[in-house]
Amino acid sequence: MLQSEEYLVTREILAEAVERNCRDALDHYGGIEYIASALRTNLEAGIIGDPTDLKSRCEAFGSNKPTSQPRWPLAHTIKRILWDALRDTTILLLLCCAMLSLAIGIKINGAAEGIVYALFFILALSFVVCFGVVARFLRERWMLRKFSKRNGDVLVVRNGLVDAILESDLVVGDIVWLTTGDRVPADGIFINGDDSFKLNADLEVDYSQSPSLFTGGEVSQGRCCMLVTSVGDNTERNRLMRNIGDDHRLQLLDAIEKTSSKFDKIWLSLWLVLLVVQFVRCFVAKKVQADKDPKGVKNRMEDLMKEVVKKERLKAKGLFMMLLVLVFASREGLPLALFVSLSYASHRIKSCKATVAQLQASATVGLITTICATGLVLKHSDMAELWIGFDLVHHHLQVDAQLVEALRQGILLHSSTNGCFEEICLLSWARAVLGLTNTETECYYNYTSMVRYQIAANLWCSILESECQVEDKVMVHVHWRGSPDSILPICSHYYTLQGNIESLDALKATAFKQLLAPYGQCCFAFAHKREIQDEENNIKTLQTGLILLGLVCLKNPYSAEFIQSIQHCQESGVSVRFVVDNDINTARIIAVYSGLLRREDDGKIVDARDFRNQSEADRLKMVDDILVMANATPGDKMLMVKYLQKRHVVAAASAAIRDSPLLKQADVGIFLGTSNEDADIFVPSSGFTQIPAILNLGRRVCRSIGKIVQLKLIMEVSAFTINIVSLLAGNGREALGSLQLLWINLVMEILGAAAVAVTTIYGSSARANTDPVYGSGRIITGPMWMSIAVQSSFQVAVILILLLKGETVFQVSESAVGTMVFNCYAFCQVCLLIPAIEIRRGDVAAGQSCVFLCIVVVIGILQVAVVEIVGAIARRPRLGINLWCICVGISSLSLPLSWAANLIIRISRL
């Protein structure tokens, strides 16, 4: 342990005192006065604050200067990103293709033209590399600016004066003043503050009993004074953050990009093989002329390669540019399409009263299989209603003190933490509302001078000796507890709110029963009397002269919306688990009342210490069976999530600022509050009740992304195949030009992705959604492969037939056929959008259908405009209306193919 000789307390002791977060634990270490004294801090004047004092505190307890800055200096960032880009396999393959094309071009066309081609290749390749480099560089700069904004000023008391210093200059022992809007800069202990003081992350906290303040909290109202106990890497948040691995999260978009990158490598590898064969033909062919087959039989590949070499001037440039466009569209275009979809999703999620901090989270949340809810609050005042006479008590201070003491005795004598669920609830309520303590519970329940009788299943009687004596005779308190039906008939009087005694006749007894009718069976009645001890303890005697103390009616403290949200999650195939810092009985109450547990499900609730003390193998075995974990520290919560992540996609939902590391570790962190830098999604007001709607919308986002990836792969596969076949078997010119491919990719990545997003993501009802999503398993599923194969084959077949027979069938020129090929390819992609629409009853409104149709019309208008403008500039013949209709008609043939493929897929699932 690190401890300076100048200080009487270590950083470990300070951390433990703050972590336990209770007044009793603080008093165990001597209270805040002793801790301040041990830190050489005056609670009024603060620390001395001279350079020597500050240096000694930094040496003993560390500094508040962050160590989580960007790993590389800004001056080296651009070089590092450029170096990473040049090491990319896709870029290296492109570079190899460029070099081989250059060598072949120089061999065939001469050095001068080869150098021109080389400059052209280098310029195009540099654009592809630098575009991504610049984007990443700007992102790093943005992160650095965001980080620098967090280092704000804080008000501290040093040497009796209030001074504003940078947050990074804060040291252990400082007295910090926090006002509304301030961020808690370090871990510390609450000294004093306004009665209205409250942090955004805290619902109902008594800071005199829970005095710890943790880094990252934001003051929502009031002001307070705190003693700093941990700074920098020694704060609880940063200690827990160090336990989070780099690859702990499910990175959905990274996985999609890796899958797309595999296809890029396939295209480039195939082209590289062709270039190698061409290179061999160009430089080695003359040496092997003598070895030709005397029979004149040629290998088919040799014939094809000869045809390739004949038109190398056109092919080298055309194929390389096509590959460059496909790679660029995949590397930068696919993220653009996903950005469009996720941006719309982030807008739609506002209908769930939530805000997305990380765009990727709006998709990842759709893959969630388990939710760990933490920071749940049990409002004891809502657990029961107390009736004294015919008056509903809102606070026990309204009731006569002697009456409250008698009621407390009655509850303690007939309740046990080992009793039934109702007794546990009653005792928990009494502790919080009537001020019972654990010491009182043990004393009353273990009195040797107490006699307890069970008259019936729901009727108890206890006799407790009083300390008072009358004429040397012992006085006893006789307490009865039972259901109102059992207690009311044996009571002759009842207490009023002011402590007066009124007679209880049959009419009033009936009025009491009518009063309690809405509460059902969860009602307790308490009766009491004082009398001289009877050695025989005759039950009939004990039943006379009783006075009704009061009626306690248990009720569910949680709203119906909260309970329904738990059910919706379970019906959607998402398991919900509670990980709370309450004791095991309170955790059971929370779980049962929320509908997560049944009263008999004792085996599904565990103490965090039991889980923590297990071996790794045992933890992995038992983690799936745990629905509730009690007495959990922030480290225990992270341990639970860590083992759940081995088999599940896990979301963590919490309203506590202490759970920031947990939100960071989970695949999706949902903060049930206004702001948290470590959360992915914020739900400011509605809390857990909006989570089912968020999950449902997330699944829609996943389906939207799946469709976008599928459409993108169809475009790439068909474009590559069409151009390769047309170049090798045709006249040496690519069927689809590079600019044409770039235009279609740009339109589909923006407008096409928007059309899919509008019709797929719209609709965020909280009803159960059990549809499977592609991200829960492989990114490209079997049905997606089938659609890709069918649609790509159709597009390749149509374009090649049009290239070969278009001039003859339609009696048009070669340039007109090229324009028709361009139009057919573009309209085929548009037709693929139509089967992507999800039309379900109540899901897609007429407005969204109109938006989709408008997008399709805009794409058609843009295509016509581009063709006409380019044709006018290049002086190409215009297509007549009949040829435009033929292009649309040919493209629309993909619709019945899509519907047939979908029908086959549905039949195969039956």
Salt bridges, closest charged atoms under 4 A:
GLU6 OE1 - ARG40 NH1 2.74
GLU19 OE2 - ARG239 NH2 2.28
ASP53 OD1 - ARG57 NE 3.04
ASP84 OD2 - ARG80 NH1 3.89
ASP84 OD1 - ARG87 NH2 2.64
ASP88 OD2 - ARG331 NH1 2.40
GLU113 OE2 - ARG313 NE 3.37
GLU140 OE2 - ARG80 NH2 2.73
GLU167 OE2 - ARG183 NH1 2.83
ASP169 OD1 - LYS65 NZ 3.58
ASP174 OD2 - ARG158 NH2 2.78
GLU236 OE2 - ARG658 NH2 2.56
GLU307 OE2 - LYS310 NZ 3.18
GLU385 OE2 - LYS555 NZ 3.13
GLU405 OE1 - ARG408 NH1 3.84
GLU422 OE2 - ARG599 NH1 2.14
GLU423 OE2 - ARG481 NH1 3.38
GLU440 OE2 - ARG408 NH2 2.59
GLU531 OE1 - LYS529 NZ 2.90
GLU571 OE1 - HIS568 ND1 3.91
GLU600 OE2 - ARG598 NE 3.70
ASP601 OD1 - ARG598 NH2 3.29
ASP602 OD1 - ARG588 NE 3.42
ASP607 OD1 - ARG609 NE 3.29
ASP624 OD2 - ARG647 NH1 2.68
ASP624 OD1 - HIS648 NE2 2.98
ASP636 OD2 - ARG612 NH2 2.78
ASP659 OD1 - LYS637 NZ 3.14
GLU677 OE2 - ARG150 NH2 3.26
GLU677 OE2 - ARG237 NH2 3.19
ASP678 OD1 - ARG237 NH2 2.72
ASP680 OD2 - ARG249 NH2 2.79
GLU749 OE2 - LYS712 NZ 2.30
ASP771 OD2 - ARG840 NH1 2.78
GLU838 OE2 - ARG703 NE 2.80
GLU838 OE2 - LYS707 NZ 3.21
ASP843 OD2 - ARG700 NH2 3.01
ASP843 OD1 - ARG767 NH2 3.01
GLU868 OE1 - ARG878 NE 2.87
